[in-house]
Amino acid sequence: MRSVQFLAAAAATFLVTASTPVLAQQKKAAEKKEAAAPPAPLVRYFPSLNSMSDAVLKETRSGNTVTSATLDLCFPGVVDSPVKDRVVIDLGVAGQALTGSGETTERKMPVSVKLTRSAADGKFKFEGEVKIGSNDAEAILSEDNEDVSEADYKKSLEEDTTRLQTDPASFTEVSPDSLRIKAKVQNTSDVLKAARAENVAIWVTALLTECGELRQGEATIDLTVDPARAAAVLAKLREVPGVVKAGFTNSILPIDRAVHFAAADWVADGKIDRSKLGQAISTALEKSLSAKVASATWNDTTGHFTVDLKRPSVLHPELGLTETLSYEILASFDAPTSTSDLILWLSYPEGKTTDDAAGSKITINNPAGGEDGGISVSEGDVVKDLQSAFQAQRWDEEAAKWVP
């Protein structure tokens, strides 16, 4: 029995001893293989290239060596045109030289690129030329460029989700007259055609597709519509092919110039009594501004109430000049599903001075916005006076609620 145990112990000792050199060799081989393995590919972005048109360059590197690159170039389809065209070119890499060619997505123009890349102190320089269509090659010198990680680049493209709310609980972050439609770029004309049938207003910039939208493949179309029709218009536009997302967005009318009050006295048959409300607004503005209403109209497209008020100008009173203050006002229920309270937003005023005297008079030019020689408008405590007139509340940004 002892001999058997002795033989077993001896065999185990032999196996351990014999395996030790083998394990050591395997460990050294693994370490050698790991040391010889190339570094993992690193993706870096240049979100813009100084002195070039709207351009994004993506590089894949192994250590400090560029192994592949893609240039995304966006530019006017015609010189000085607001309409953009775009090309994406996979560049060949030969040392510091980046070259390639491609065709634009919109006008199908040939584009060729030749760049030389250099780096020093964390800054990158690109020099060479870009040739578009039949135009002469354009010399490129882009210096002091900085790259960012792929994660940081993608984060920079993320949108503020509060800017488009499909089902807002209330109209404090978004406005009841302002709709935002996100649609596939190729379907933007379809959305605009559908919107045309709904009596809406748009800024001319909504007719443009910007470079960022071309890259994302989605265009943003902002519309202004009477709040009384906004939900119905939104429902129809959501059915247009290519619409990705649609909802309410914020307005040019600021919440800090809004008042909130009970709707009971200003509603008839479930709708805002615009005649009654408009008269009350006009009266309150006349009292606050020491002025007289010259015109007051509701816009059937936007639902805005536009009021022009006139008062004597403080400029050279002996001339008897007239100051006109113009306001846009939006009134709506305070939430999509509520009819118990109203919000009234008051725009900043536009002011102009005129000589309305009979006979000879001065023609007075009135630059907009108080710039280029324009004059700021004095309106006192008009928002506070509106609050008092309607026994209303004001929005407290810190508390995020309406307060007396």
Secondary structure, 3 states (H helix, E strand, C coil): CHHHHHHHHHHHHHHHHHHHHHHHHHHHHHHHHHHHCCCCCEEEEECCCCCCCEEEEEEEEECCEEEEEEEEEEEECCCCCCCEEEEEEEEEEECCEEEEEEECCCCCCEEEEEEEEEEECCEEEEEEEEEECCCCCEEEEEEEECCEEHHHHHHHCCCCHHHCECCCCCCCCCCCCEEEEEEEHHHHHHHHHHHHCCCCECCHHHHCCCHHHHHHCEEEEEEECCHHHHHHHHHHHHCCCCEEEEEECCCCCCHHHEEEEECHHHEECCEECHHHHHHHHHHHHHHHHCCEEEEEEECCCCCEEEEEEEEECCCCHHHCCEEEEEEEEEEEECCCCCCCEEEEEECCCEEEEECCCCCCCCCCCCCHHHCCCCCCCCCCCHHHHHHHHCCCEEEECCCCEEEC
